[in-house]
Amino acid sequence: MAKAMTAATGDDSFAGRIKSWPERIANFYRDTRTEMRKVTAPPFKEVQATTVVVIVTVFLFAGYFWVVDVALGHSIDYMFRYFTHLH
């Protein structure tokens, strides 16, 4: 966008970029306000539903990683005990 602004004004010098800075900032905020007006909040029921999905998913993954952690921990412990008793 900055190159488009300087190309439109024809002034690609440092001073030209500094002079166009307030205009570029104003355009950025104007564009941001325009886009934010298009944003809508989801209905409360949808927020509730997605929150439940996230919480259930977090607990499922926590359970899965706990099982994997315990299995790997016991496996590594077993290997250490096995290899230390070989002597």
N, CA, C and O atoms as a DFTB+ gen file, in Angstrom:
348 C
 N C O
     1  1       0.821      -1.181       0.000
     2  2       0.000       0.000       0.000
     3  2       0.866       1.244       0.000
     4  3       0.524       2.233      -0.649
     5  1       1.989       1.213       0.721
     6  2       2.853       2.376       0.790
     7  2       3.437       2.688      -0.580
     8  3       3.542       3.852      -0.966
     9  1       3.819       1.644      -1.314
    10  2       4.375       1.862      -2.644
    11  2       3.308       2.407      -3.588
    12  3       3.608       3.213      -4.468
    13  1       2.080       1.972      -3.409
    14  2       0.994       2.476      -4.247
    15  2       0.758       3.953      -3.968
    16  3       0.488       4.728      -4.885
    17  1       0.860       4.339      -2.707
    18  2       0.646       5.740      -2.346
    19  2       1.765       6.608      -2.930
    20  3       1.503       7.672      -3.491
    21  1       3.017       6.145      -2.794
    22  2       4.118       6.946      -3.317
    23  2       4.116       6.942      -4.837
    24  3       4.514       7.928      -5.457
    25  1       3.675       5.846      -5.446
    26  2       3.603       5.803      -6.900
    27  2       2.521       6.746      -7.404
    28  3       2.671       7.361      -8.460
    29  1       1.428       6.862      -6.649
    30  2       0.340       7.749      -7.057
    31  2       0.766       9.210      -6.957
    32  3       0.384      10.033      -7.790
    33  1       1.567       9.531      -5.927
    34  2       2.010      10.920      -5.786
    35  2       3.227      11.194      -6.650
    36  3       3.508      12.348      -6.974
    37  1       3.952      10.151      -7.029
    38  2       5.108      10.336      -7.889
    39  2       6.343      10.744      -7.119
    40  3       7.381      11.001      -7.729
    41  1       6.270      10.814      -5.789
    42  2       7.400      11.242      -4.968
    43  2       7.871      10.069      -4.133
    44  3       7.273       9.742      -3.108
    45  1       8.966       9.428      -4.584
    46  2       9.467       8.241      -3.901
    47  2      10.631       8.578      -2.980
    48  3      11.308       7.677      -2.485
    49  1      10.868       9.850      -2.749
    50  2      11.976      10.256      -1.887
    51  2      11.586      10.086      -0.426
    52  3      10.422       9.862      -0.095
    53  1      12.584      10.197       0.434
    54  2      12.341      10.075       1.867
    55  2      11.405      11.173       2.349
    56  3      10.503      10.915       3.146
    57  1      11.610      12.374       1.882
    58  2      10.749      13.493       2.278
    59  2       9.313      13.275       1.802
    60  3       8.367      13.615       2.513
    61  1       9.149      12.718       0.619
    62  2       7.812      12.441       0.104
    63  2       7.089      11.397       0.930
    64  3       5.884      11.493       1.164
    65  1       7.850      10.383       1.376
    66  2       7.241       9.359       2.226
    67  2       6.856       9.936       3.585
    68  3       5.817       9.581       4.142
    69  1       7.679      10.809       4.109
    70  2       7.361      11.434       5.403
    71  2       6.134      12.326       5.265
    72  3       5.286      12.354       6.158
    73  1       6.032      13.051       4.165
    74  2       4.883      13.942       3.955
    75  2       3.585      13.147       3.789
    76  3       2.518      13.608       4.192
    77  1       3.677      11.966       3.201
    78  2       2.459      11.178       2.970
    79  2       2.073      10.341       4.184
    80  3       1.020       9.703       4.177
    81  1       2.900      10.329       5.224
    82  2       2.637       9.513       6.398
    83  2       1.289       9.818       7.053
    84  3       0.532       8.877       7.295
    85  1       0.940      11.072       7.355
    86  2      -0.370      11.316       7.976
    87  2      -1.542      10.846       7.103
    88  3      -2.535      10.330       7.616
    89  1      -1.421      11.023       5.802
    90  2      -2.488      10.576       4.901
    91  2      -2.600       9.059       4.896
    92  3      -3.705       8.517       4.871
    93  1      -1.468       8.373       4.919
    94  2      -1.490       6.906       4.941
    95  2      -2.082       6.386       6.246
    96  3      -2.831       5.409       6.242
    97  1      -1.751       7.030       7.357
    98  2      -2.308       6.626       8.651
    99  2      -3.820       6.847       8.656
   100  3      -4.573       5.991       9.120
   101  1      -4.261       7.991       8.143
   102  2      -5.699       8.284       8.090
   103  2      -6.418       7.252       7.213
   104  3      -7.505       6.795       7.565
   105  1      -5.822       6.885       6.081
   106  2      -6.415       5.865       5.207
   107  2      -6.490       4.509       5.911
   108  3      -7.477       3.784       5.777
   109  1      -5.448       4.178       6.654
   110  2      -5.442       2.916       7.387
   111  2      -6.588       2.875       8.393
   112  3      -7.329       1.894       8.449
   113  1      -6.736       3.928       9.184
   114  2      -7.814       3.959      10.181
   115  2      -9.192       3.987       9.520
   116  3     -10.133       3.376      10.027
   117  1      -9.314       4.676       8.419
   118  2     -10.585       4.719       7.702
   119  2     -10.938       3.322       7.181
   120  3     -12.076       2.871       7.316
   121  1      -9.958       2.646       6.590
   122  2     -10.188       1.287       6.098
   123  2     -10.514       0.323       7.244
   124  3     -11.364      -0.556       7.104
   125  1      -9.830       0.502       8.374
   126  2     -10.087      -0.346       9.529
   127  2     -11.507      -0.153      10.042
   128  3     -12.194      -1.129      10.340
   129  1     -11.949       1.086      10.147
   130  2     -13.318       1.353      10.607
   131  2     -14.340       0.761       9.638
   132  3     -15.354       0.208      10.062
   133  1     -14.073       0.879       8.348
   134  2     -14.985       0.320       7.353
   135  2     -15.092      -1.188       7.513
   136  3     -16.193      -1.737       7.467
   137  1     -13.975      -1.859       7.698
   138  2     -13.990      -3.313       7.860
   139  2     -14.634      -3.721       9.178
   140  3     -15.343      -4.726       9.230
   141  1     -14.403      -2.970      10.231
   142  2     -14.981      -3.313      11.535
   143  2     -16.499      -3.148      11.543
   144  3     -17.186      -3.809      12.321
   145  1     -17.016      -2.295      10.706
   146  2     -18.469      -2.162      10.609
   147  2     -19.101      -3.416       9.996
   148  3     -20.282      -3.688      10.216
   149  1     -18.325      -4.169       9.236
   150  2     -18.828      -5.389       8.606
   151  2     -18.826      -6.582       9.567
   152  3     -19.444      -7.608       9.283
   153  1     -18.133      -6.451      10.701
   154  2     -17.997      -7.548      11.652
   155  2     -19.277      -7.666      12.477
   156  3     -19.820      -6.671      12.958
   157  1     -19.742      -8.901      12.627
   158  2     -20.918      -9.149      13.472
   159  2     -20.557     -10.158      14.542
   160  3     -19.749     -11.058      14.312
   161  1     -21.152     -10.008      15.706
   162  2     -20.918     -10.941      16.803
   163  2     -21.808     -12.164      16.610
   164  3     -22.945     -12.037      16.154
   165  1     -21.304     -13.340      16.949
   166  2     -22.129     -14.538      16.810
   167  2     -23.223     -14.556      17.880
   168  3     -23.078     -13.925      18.927
   169  1     -24.306     -15.272      17.621
   170  2     -25.362     -15.395      18.629
   171  2     -24.858     -16.137      19.867
   172  3     -23.904     -16.911      19.793
   173  1     -25.505     -15.894      20.996
   174  2     -25.090     -16.488      22.265
   175  2     -25.113     -18.021      22.206
   176  3     -24.227     -18.672      22.758
   177  1     -26.107     -18.590      21.551
   178  2     -26.208     -20.059      21.437
   179  2     -24.988     -20.632      20.703
   180  3     -24.468     -21.683      21.077
   181  1     -24.547     -19.941      19.671
   182  2     -23.375     -20.409      18.918
   183  2     -22.118     -20.320      19.772
   184  3     -21.271     -21.212      19.727
   185  1     -21.994     -19.260      20.544
   186  2     -20.845     -19.117      21.442
   187  2     -20.848     -20.241      22.471
   188  3     -19.805     -20.831      22.754
   189  1     -22.021     -20.538      23.033
   190  2     -22.130     -21.633      23.996
   191  2     -21.731     -22.966      23.362
   192  3     -20.981     -23.741      23.954
   193  1     -22.225     -23.220      22.187
   194  2     -21.952     -24.497      21.521
   195  2     -20.469     -24.660      21.221
   196  3     -19.900     -25.723      21.471
   197  1     -19.846     -23.631      20.696
   198  2     -18.421     -23.745      20.368
   199  2     -17.576     -23.810      21.632
   200  3     -16.527     -24.453      21.635
   201  1     -18.012     -23.156      22.704
   202  2     -17.285     -23.242      23.969
   203  2     -17.330     -24.655      24.514
   204  3     -16.319     -25.162      25.000
   205  1     -18.480     -25.298      24.443
   206  2     -18.602     -26.688      24.900
   207  2     -17.711     -27.596      24.061
   208  3     -17.044     -28.481      24.599
   209  1     -17.695     -27.386      22.762
   210  2     -16.846     -28.202      21.881
   211  2     -15.374     -28.029      22.259
   212  3     -14.630     -29.008      22.316
   213  1     -14.959     -26.811      22.513
   214  2     -13.559     -26.553      22.874
   215  2     -13.219     -27.215      24.205
   216  3     -12.168     -27.845      24.329
   217  1     -14.083     -27.084      25.189
   218  2     -13.808     -27.671      26.508
   219  2     -13.742     -29.192      26.423
   220  3     -12.838     -29.801      26.996
   221  1     -14.681     -29.812      25.721
   222  2     -14.670     -31.269      25.570
   223  2     -13.410     -31.714      24.831
   224  3     -12.780     -32.700      25.212
   225  1     -13.049     -30.998      23.786
   226  2     -11.844     -31.342      23.016
   227  2     -10.592     -31.225      23.875
   228  3      -9.704     -32.075      23.799
   229  1     -10.517     -30.188      24.684
   230  2      -9.352     -30.015      25.562
   231  2      -9.236     -31.193      26.519
   232  3      -8.141     -31.718      26.723
   233  1     -10.357     -31.617      27.113
   234  2     -10.306     -32.754      28.030
   235  2      -9.959     -34.054      27.305
   236  3      -9.228     -34.883      27.846
   237  1     -10.468     -34.238      26.101
   238  2     -10.113     -35.442      25.336
   239  2      -8.618     -35.484      25.031
   240  3      -7.970     -36.515      25.208
   241  1      -8.080     -34.361      24.574
   242  2      -6.642     -34.320      24.285
   243  2      -5.820     -34.475      25.560
   244  3      -4.776     -35.127      25.547
   245  1      -6.278     -33.887      26.654
   246  2      -5.565     -34.042      27.925
   247  2      -5.526     -35.507      28.328
   248  3      -4.483     -36.008      28.749
   249  1      -6.658     -36.202      28.203
   250  2      -6.690     -37.630      28.521
   251  2      -5.779     -38.432      27.619
   252  3      -5.057     -39.317      28.079
   253  1      -5.812     -38.125      26.346
   254  2      -4.959     -38.841      25.382
   255  2      -3.485     -38.645      25.722
   256  3      -2.723     -39.611      25.774
   257  1      -3.080     -37.392      25.954
   258  2      -1.670     -37.132      26.250
   259  2      -1.267     -37.714      27.604
   260  3      -0.112     -38.098      27.784
   261  1      -2.199     -37.788      28.559
   262  2      -1.898     -38.413      29.839
   263  2      -1.616     -39.903      29.623
   264  3      -0.649     -40.440      30.165
   265  1      -2.460     -40.566      28.835
   266  2      -2.265     -41.994      28.557
   267  2      -0.933     -42.215      27.844
   268  3      -0.182     -43.121      28.204
   269  1      -0.641     -41.409      26.854
   270  2       0.628     -41.550      26.119
   271  2       1.811     -41.288      27.058
   272  3       2.810     -42.004      27.008
   273  1       1.702     -40.277      27.901
   274  2       2.772     -39.948      28.837
   275  2       3.026     -41.103      29.810
   276  3       4.173     -41.486      30.043
   277  1       1.958     -41.649      30.371
   278  2       2.103     -42.757      31.314
   279  2       2.692     -43.975      30.602
   280  3       3.582     -44.632      31.141
   281  1       2.207     -44.282      29.399
   282  2       2.715     -45.443      28.662
   283  2       4.196     -45.274      28.329
   284  3       4.986     -46.199      28.517
   285  1       4.571     -44.103      27.838
   286  2       5.983     -43.879      27.512
   287  2       6.842     -43.874      28.773
   288  3       7.957     -44.396      28.770
   289  1       6.331     -43.292      29.837
   290  2       7.073     -43.263      31.098
   291  2       7.340     -44.661      31.625
   292  3       8.457     -44.972      32.037
   293  1       6.309     -45.508      31.612
   294  2       6.486     -46.888      32.064
   295  2       7.419     -47.656      31.126
   296  3       8.229     -48.462      31.584
   297  1       7.311     -47.412      29.829
   298  2       8.185     -48.105      28.871
   299  2       9.636     -47.721      29.086
   300  3      10.512     -48.586      29.097
   301  1       9.895     -46.462      29.252
   302  2      11.285     -46.011      29.454
   303  2      11.803     -46.525      30.797
   304  3      12.952     -46.953      30.901
   305  1      10.957     -46.481      31.815
   306  2      11.357     -47.001      33.126
   307  2      11.686     -48.487      33.036
   308  3      12.673     -48.949      33.608
   309  1      10.855     -49.227      32.318
   310  2      11.093     -50.657      32.139
   311  2      12.420     -50.894      31.404
   312  3      13.189     -51.775      31.788
   313  1      12.685     -50.126      30.366
   314  2      13.933     -50.286      29.614
   315  2      15.136     -49.976      30.495
   316  3      16.125     -50.707      30.449
   317  1      15.083     -48.920      31.291
   318  2      16.204     -48.601      32.181
   319  2      16.431     -49.720      33.195
   320  3      17.571     -50.115      33.439
   321  1      15.362     -50.226      33.779
   322  2      15.505     -51.314      34.749
   323  2      16.050     -52.581      34.073
   324  3      16.878     -53.285      34.650
   325  1      15.597     -52.860      32.884
   326  2      16.044     -54.053      32.156
   327  2      17.526     -53.957      31.843
   328  3      18.277     -54.902      32.081
   329  1      17.953     -52.809      31.306
   330  2      19.342     -52.676      30.891
   331  2      20.295     -52.476      32.062
   332  3      21.483     -52.768      31.923
   333  1      19.830     -51.995      33.199
   334  2      20.727     -51.856      34.350
   335  2      20.931     -53.186      35.053
   336  3      21.934     -53.353      35.746
   337  1      20.021     -54.138      34.901
   338  2      20.173     -55.445      35.542
   339  2      20.908     -56.452      34.655
   340  3      21.029     -57.616      35.036
   341  1      21.385     -56.052      33.521
   342  2      22.111     -56.966      32.623
   343  2      23.534     -57.210      33.116
   344  3      24.139     -58.228      32.779
   345  1      24.060     -56.308      33.891
   346  2      25.454     -56.463      34.318
   347  2      25.650     -57.616      35.212
   348  3      26.770     -57.872      35.653
